Amino acid sequence: MDSDYGVPRELSEVQKKRTLYQPDLPPCLQGTTVRVEYGDVAIAADPAGAHVISHAFPHTYGQPLAHFLRKAANVADAKVISEHPAVRVGIVFCGRQSPGGHNVIWGLHDAIKAHNPSSKLIGFLGGSDGLLAQKTLEITDEVLSSYKNQGGYDMLGRTKDQIRTTEQVNGAMASCQALKLDALIIIGGVTSNTDAAQLAETFAEAKCATKVVGVPVTLNGDLKNQFVETTVGFDTICKVNSQLISNMCTDALSAEKYYYFIRMMGRKASHVALECALQSHPNMVILGEEVAASKLTIFDITKQICDAVQARAEKDKNHGVILIPEGLVESIPELYALLQEINGLHGKGVSIENISSQLSPWASALFEFLPQFIRQQLLLRPESDDSAQLSQIETEKLLAQLVETEMNKRLKEGTYKGKKFNAICHFFGYQARGAMPSKFDCDYAYVLGHVSYHILAAGLNGYMATVTNLKSPLNKWRCGAAPISSMMTVKRWSRGPSTTQIGKPAVHMASVDLRGKAYELLRQNSSSCLLEDIYRNPGPLQFEGPGSDSKPISLCVEDQDYMGRIKKLQEYLEKVKSIVKPGCSQDVLKAALSAMSSVTDTLAIMTSSSTGQAPL
Amino acid sequence: MDSDYGVPRELSEVQKKRTLYQPDLPPCLQGTTVRVEYGDVAIAADPAGAHVISHAFPHTYGQPLAHFLRKAANVADAKVISEHPAVRVGIVFCGRQSPGGHNVIWGLHDAIKAHNPSSKLIGFLGGSDGLLAQKTLEITDEVLSSYKNQGGYDMLGRTKDQIRTTEQVNGAMASCQALKLDALIIIGGVTSNTDAAQLAETFAEAKCATKVVGVPVTLNGDLKNQFVETTVGFDTICKVNSQLISNMCTDALSAEKYYYFIRMMGRKASHVALECALQSHPNMVILGEEVAASKLTIFDITKQICDAVQARAEKDKNHGVILIPEGLVESIPELYALLQEINGLHGKGVSIENISSQLSPWASALFEFLPQFIRQQLLLRPESDDSAQLSQIETEKLLAQLVETEMNKRLKEGTYKGKKFNAICHFFGYQARGAMPSKFDCDYAYVLGHVSYHILAAGLNGYMATVTNLKSPLNKWRCGAAPISSMMTVKRWSRGPSTTQIGKPAVHMASVDLRGKAYELLRQNSSSCLLEDIYRNPGPLQFEGPGSDSKPISLCVEDQDYMGRIKKLQEYLEKVKSIVKPGCSQDVLKAALSAMSSVTDTLAIMTSSSTGQAPL
């Protein structure tokens, strides 16, 4: 089987054309000489957690941000990296497959070889298992040839998300040492990047020479913070799914008799569902974050949908499309509590057959109320991060069934006078995960691959490769690196018995920001979407012509470019310093003091109030 | 609600670009003058049914084929249609939505207006219901503007497939007369075209002036016969689904732990599954036609899959992709028999709750053996054509469950030594049905629209619009028309109590031809597909660049162009006549007689033996 990895394969016409596509590099990475400028030391966004993080990451917390600049860039203290000794670099797919992953490897390969053709890039076969077992494949032009701009992780394969236990961490270190790796590049989402940070710290502690770099690649779009605007794969997933959702909308409007309930892959957060809703304008989308914030029960949600069905029926519309994120089930308070009880019983070693009899009276009553199919799904053993097996729980079927029961009841009572309610359920996920990456994901991943090289060339450890200002054209993209530990937060409480994560710093998944612009845009259109069928069809993912250069709407509407703005602030501070030099007038000093005192007071208040908030 | 029909709507970038795409016309339809040449009288392919058909269709059976030719075409007895009085034409979406349907209307509109700007095209709103209720919308350039080259049937909507009962037929006639229609164009599949033929006959009998024309539009690809090479929508559906299947293959190969069981929409026949398999090379596809021909039981199929899983595991492959046509359930003998019993009890008015207790002991044993979810689905009331609700029966889940049970058993017994079998199930159908049509479907539908006009301009009744030689470039396409009644066959037997169709001529759906070239191609590759993962990814449907001009593989490998070859034969016969004229030599006459006697003997034998075969 291993012999199949990286083997050139037969490609279709479209695939062949795509292998010929060469992503550009932003100006800062062009040529063989790149400067690195170090910013201030990066701190954790959650000040209250900072001391826990600094304690857990003594070697890798408190490092500065890094910005990569053109050789010609007019920055006084930027350092030109001029030495490029031959290096040995390992790369591994840790997170779940996400479109564009192959391009990270391609970009890294091109950067490595451009700076020193004797350097070697070593891919681990079979993901984290291959890392521990030292199963490798040297990445060459030939290996890459049929995987450029292609979906999937099949060039190398993957197994587990996590490299976390002492045994795994030691195994990874042994592999890095045995293979004499100068750096290990880990491709994945929040879990894999948390592990990357831990590996970096452990390696530094043990004086292992291998530097660890993380690359943000996950279709869920939930690795998102001040430094990371979006992840590789999110754009493709949303485009492929939006196409299918739009097809369903067109279908619903053509037949005028079905409600389509569509569950979207995307783990706990609802980023994919939000973006797809912005692209395709279905009648309704129920975000997990809204449900959690409003503490809506399953009955509240059912009623909300039923009222929508009824309002539409009054306009003679007996069809519709409703999006449901797969994480919704964990956002519904009573279902989450039930899942936590089940999880706790799993933890105590209670067998699946016996769990239902050991539930608390309250949880048991809810459990017995639920249809048989969903009971079985709720009883599934949780995933390695203690979350439920979201992809296996058919929340869309549960809701469709509850809505149908309620609509039949209303029909009987005469409060609903429309046609009989008909629902058809779908789960959209696996069918998009292996898709050919969009141009944006191809470009973004390829550039991140290059950035990874510059991080290791600068000798940085425990960093994540970042590209910001992504909503602007590629020639305006900023490349940099941020310590992964500064993206961490510390959970101080957690419902239910799942206490494993409490107190441990981790890169946690980001929820949809209900105060953000993308959500605001969704809400602006929500009532016309609900009642007027203003369906929008972005069409199938195109590689040429209109639509081929589009980016996620949620990316484009947000104020982004944190890295650029951090730099801007530095410039202001420098400017103040240069104006208010000893010898300046009293008035200038007075004005400066007054303004700065006001700024620092405001920031102090904002910073302290933010500590009052639970970070998650 | 009706006010929403045909309303211009907001389009995405890709949609806008597509509305600007103008399909070409083949040379024979260019310009405003078209000649029509009549071929021989068309007979039914099934000679044994011919007298039943001629009896049922006294006015419309036994009409000649029609070929549309360029004005300049050098054919002696072709008739130039030079009179183009203003006409009033109605058009209705009868069959289920299929990508490209809107383009039939657009093509018809353009042809009508090009020949007489005073002519009117009237669309029926809400499909067959709208036809009966005389709900109409005049089709204009403005109405068409945002629906050109777009998917769905939402410009006009649709309701039922059938216009069959006396009440419906009379209602349709009343509408045609009230609206003074010169012609009624019916868009749909086998059911709708059977009804079109019946309407044509009834109208002719009643001296109603409206001519009826059918247009072959169905995603299932099962309206296929000597005159019809493929249907509008089939190409798009197969492309959209093949993309998704390919994504699943890439995903399976990346994670290496799942078997994906994918059920394909497509009704009873397996054309969609066959074409998608040819495009994407999944590990296995189980065609209903194979199962029926070999009389495989559900246990045989389970064993076949289990053996495949085991063989793959021996090559260290623990993943795979298996396609299952939705019609499979009706091809499995014992399940079909069970469905027929249930159907019979439905017919006797037995309520769903009581059906299981009234099954025969044999059927009851099978029923009780099946998992709960599938029992409920089997009990669903059958569709209007007496077939089971195929889209609702999750055969893929049934098979996955049976395979899992068997693999666990083999694992326990030690006969299987691979990893634990994991299946994930999907149903691909609704998500493709509303898709934006491929260039091929846009072109084909647009040309069929034009052909429909020339049929009605020639005053033909009960014909279907045909375009043949489709695998060649558009400028080689042949346009014509064939009496729908000559596409009919007569079922002389049927299993189970569903006897409604026995003895009645109908356009029956075509099964996959197990002696055809497409099936041969599938079988050639099947063992390497099974074991070697030679997955092929055609990529997302493209409108520009490579892949955008591709056509269904099953269309391209078959010997097609029946209409062209029928004409070729005529030419040969004419040539013989012109050579063997009175006065020719004895030798020439002798040679001709000998050759012709041999030809006629051979054909007589072939024709009589074909009557020995059951046509369905």
Boltz contact constraints between the chains, C-beta under 6 A:
constraints:
  - contact:
      token1: [A, 1]
      token2: [B, 316]
      max_distance: 6.0
  - contact:
      token1: [A, 12]
      token2: [B, 536]
      max_distance: 6.0
  - contact:
      token1: [A, 12]
      token2: [B, 537]
      max_distance: 6.0
  - contact:
      token1: [A, 12]
      token2: [B, 538]
      max_distance: 6.0
  - contact:
      token1: [A, 13]
      token2: [B, 546]
      max_distance: 6.0
  - contact:
      token1: [A, 13]
      token2: [B, 547]
      max_distance: 6.0
  - contact:
      token1: [A, 14]
      token2: [B, 539]
      max_distance: 6.0
  - contact:
      token1: [A, 14]
      token2: [B, 546]
      max_distance: 6.0
  - contact:
      token1: [A, 14]
      token2: [B, 547]
      max_distance: 6.0
  - contact:
      token1: [A, 15]
      token2: [B, 537]
      max_distance: 6.0
  - contact:
      token1: [A, 15]
      token2: [B, 539]
      max_distance: 6.0
  - contact:
      token1: [A, 17]
      token2: [B, 546]
      max_distance: 6.0
  - contact:
      token1: [A, 97]
      token2: [B, 254]
      max_distance: 6.0
  - contact:
      token1: [A, 151]
      token2: [B, 250]
      max_distance: 6.0
  - contact:
      token1: [A, 152]
      token2: [B, 250]
      max_distance: 6.0
  - contact:
      token1: [A, 152]
      token2: [B, 254]
      max_distance: 6.0
  - contact:
      token1: [A, 153]
      token2: [B, 254]
      max_distance: 6.0
  - contact:
      token1: [A, 154]
      token2: [B, 253]
      max_distance: 6.0
  - contact:
      token1: [A, 154]
      token2: [B, 254]
      max_distance: 6.0
  - contact:
      token1: [A, 157]
      token2: [B, 256]
      max_distance: 6.0
  - contact:
      token1: [A, 244]
      token2: [B, 431]
      max_distance: 6.0
  - contact:
      token1: [A, 247]
      token2: [B, 431]
      max_distance: 6.0
  - contact:
      token1: [A, 247]
      token2: [B, 434]
      max_distance: 6.0
  - contact:
      token1: [A, 247]
      token2: [B, 435]
      max_distance: 6.0
  - contact:
      token1: [A, 248]
      token2: [B, 431]
      max_distance: 6.0
  - contact:
      token1: [A, 250]
      token2: [B, 151]
      max_distance: 6.0
  - contact:
      token1: [A, 250]
      token2: [B, 152]
      max_distance: 6.0
  - contact:
      token1: [A, 250]
      token2: [B, 434]
      max_distance: 6.0
  - contact:
      token1: [A, 251]
      token2: [B, 430]
      max_distance: 6.0
  - contact:
      token1: [A, 251]
      token2: [B, 433]
      max_distance: 6.0
  - contact:
      token1: [A, 251]
      token2: [B, 434]
      max_distance: 6.0
  - contact:
      token1: [A, 253]
      token2: [B, 154]
      max_distance: 6.0
  - contact:
      token1: [A, 254]
      token2: [B, 97]
      max_distance: 6.0
  - contact:
      token1: [A, 254]
      token2: [B, 152]
      max_distance: 6.0
  - contact:
      token1: [A, 254]
      token2: [B, 153]
      max_distance: 6.0
  - contact:
      token1: [A, 254]
      token2: [B, 154]
      max_distance: 6.0
  - contact:
      token1: [A, 256]
      token2: [B, 157]
      max_distance: 6.0
  - contact:
      token1: [A, 316]
      token2: [B, 1]
      max_distance: 6.0
  - contact:
      token1: [A, 430]
      token2: [B, 251]
      max_distance: 6.0
  - contact:
      token1: [A, 431]
      token2: [B, 244]
      max_distance: 6.0
  - contact:
      token1: [A, 431]
      token2: [B, 247]
      max_distance: 6.0
  - contact:
      token1: [A, 431]
      token2: [B, 248]
      max_distance: 6.0
  - contact:
      token1: [A, 433]
      token2: [B, 251]
      max_distance: 6.0
  - contact:
      token1: [A, 434]
      token2: [B, 247]
      max_distance: 6.0
  - contact:
      token1: [A, 434]
      token2: [B, 250]
      max_distance: 6.0
  - contact:
      token1: [A, 434]
      token2: [B, 251]
      max_distance: 6.0
  - contact:
      token1: [A, 435]
      token2: [B, 247]
      max_distance: 6.0
  - contact:
      token1: [A, 436]
      token2: [B, 539]
      max_distance: 6.0
  - contact:
      token1: [A, 536]
      token2: [B, 12]
      max_distance: 6.0
  - contact:
      token1: [A, 537]
      token2: [B, 12]
      max_distance: 6.0
  - contact:
      token1: [A, 537]
      token2: [B, 15]
      max_distance: 6.0
  - contact:
      token1: [A, 538]
      token2: [B, 12]
      max_distance: 6.0
  - contact:
      token1: [A, 539]
      token2: [B, 14]
      max_distance: 6.0
  - contact:
      token1: [A, 539]
      token2: [B, 436]
      max_distance: 6.0
  - contact:
      token1: [A, 540]
      token2: [B, 540]
      max_distance: 6.0
  - contact:
      token1: [A, 540]
      token2: [B, 541]
      max_distance: 6.0
  - contact:
      token1: [A, 541]
      token2: [B, 540]
      max_distance: 6.0
  - contact:
      token1: [A, 544]
      token2: [B, 544]
      max_distance: 6.0
  - contact:
      token1: [A, 544]
      token2: [B, 545]
      max_distance: 6.0
  - contact:
      token1: [A, 545]
      token2: [B, 544]
      max_distance: 6.0
  - contact:
      token1: [A, 546]
      token2: [B, 13]
      max_distance: 6.0
  - contact:
      token1: [A, 546]
      token2: [B, 14]
      max_distance: 6.0
  - contact:
      token1: [A, 546]
      token2: [B, 17]
      max_distance: 6.0
  - contact:
      token1: [A, 547]
      token2: [B, 13]
      max_distance: 6.0
  - contact:
      token1: [A, 547]
      token2: [B, 14]
      max_distance: 6.0
